[in-house]
């Protein structure tokens, strides 16, 4: 009886079909070459002659029926693995991105885009005894997911630009990523590679949300 009552409470708290979306971890892994590294918990791949490793994401349900996805990306050297970034994304019950964040580590220094939240969409609500406008009023935020993506990567670009300027100073960089950025056209190509790699993972995660 106690077990039945407990099951009923769970059913009431999390009704069937309450979570409309899910994340296909296997599809995401296959898009990176498969979860064949680190005993099946990571995918290892090469982008522009640089080897990266993405770890299988952690996925949790949100109270609103969406999901929160977090993954870790590292960069591989000849004999070591170096932390590069954490990528966090939240999707609502319709599968739209409502928040994202990139935490990145360069040269032993941590940077953070902070959480970028989707802005609420303001919809036109007609008032009584008022003629509707002759022309359709466009929503001020027609695509919140696109705005979140644009803003988080603008912040990432700003971070990489800041790091690029620091790398350009006459200071010896002994860390793996610092050497990469210095070696590749004074950091311009290297920072672009990192931004492209993060965006690549970001896009593939979004594509694997159902």
Secondary structure, DSSP 8 states (H G I E B T S, - for coil): -HHHHHHHHHHHHS-TT-----B-HHHHHHHTT-S-BTTTTEEEEEETTEEEEEE--EEEE-TTS-EEEEEEEEEE-SS-EEEEEEEEEEE-TTS-EEEEEEEEEETTEEEE---EE----------TT----SS----TTS-HHHHHHHHHHHHHHHHHHHHHHHHTSS----SHHHHHHHHTGGGHHHHHHHHHHHHHHHHHHHHTB-
